[in-house]
Amino acid sequence: MPQLDTSTWLTMILSMFLVLFIIFQLKISKHNFHYNPELTPTKTSKQNTPWEAKWTKIYLPLSLPL
């Protein structure tokens, strides 16, 4: 049985990556990106929750005296 010739595989794989890189660069270069996007002001409404008015303390088991 003849052996599989793998001497050209490295060249093919590297050339494939190069071609894919060039294709993606060309595709990306056709997009128009906004250089200075304007920030839209967002209004955050504060919701009053019942536990905000109360003072609570959580006791951890390790912080209790022995």
C-alpha positions in Angstrom: 0.0 0.0 0.0 1.4 3.4 -0.9 2.0 5.9 1.9 0.0 9.1 2.2 2.0 12.1 1.1 1.7 14.7 3.8 4.5 17.0 2.7 2.2 19.6 1.3 -0.3 19.7 4.2 1.5 22.4 6.1 1.6 24.6 3.0 -2.1 24.1 2.3 -3.1 24.8 6.0 -1.0 27.9 6.2 -2.3 29.2 2.9 -5.9 28.4 4.0 -5.4 30.5 7.1 -3.9 33.3 5.1 -6.8 33.3 2.7 -9.4 33.2 5.5 -7.7 36.1 7.3 -7.7 38.2 4.1 -11.4 37.4 3.4 -12.4 38.3 7.0 -10.4 41.5 6.8 -12.1 42.5 3.6 -15.5 41.7 5.1 -14.8 43.7 8.2 -13.4 46.7 6.3 -16.7 47.1 4.5 -18.6 47.9 7.7 -19.2 51.4 8.8 -18.5 51.9 12.5 -19.5 55.0 14.4 -16.4 56.6 15.8 -18.1 58.7 18.5 -21.3 57.1 19.7 -23.5 59.4 21.8 -24.5 58.2 25.2 -28.3 58.1 25.8 -29.2 59.2 29.3 -31.0 56.4 31.2 -33.3 57.2 34.0 -33.0 54.8 36.9 -36.0 54.7 39.1 -35.3 53.8 42.8 -37.7 51.3 44.1 -38.3 51.3 47.9 -38.1 47.8 49.3 -39.2 47.0 52.8 -35.8 45.9 54.0 -34.0 49.1 53.0 -35.6 51.0 56.0 -34.7 48.4 58.5 -31.3 47.8 60.1 -30.4 44.2 60.0 -27.3 42.4 61.1 -26.4 38.9 60.0 -24.6 36.8 62.7 -22.2 34.3 61.3 -21.6 31.1 63.3 -17.9 31.8 63.3 -18.2 35.3 64.7 -20.1 34.2 67.8 -18.1 34.0 71.0 -17.3 30.5 72.2 
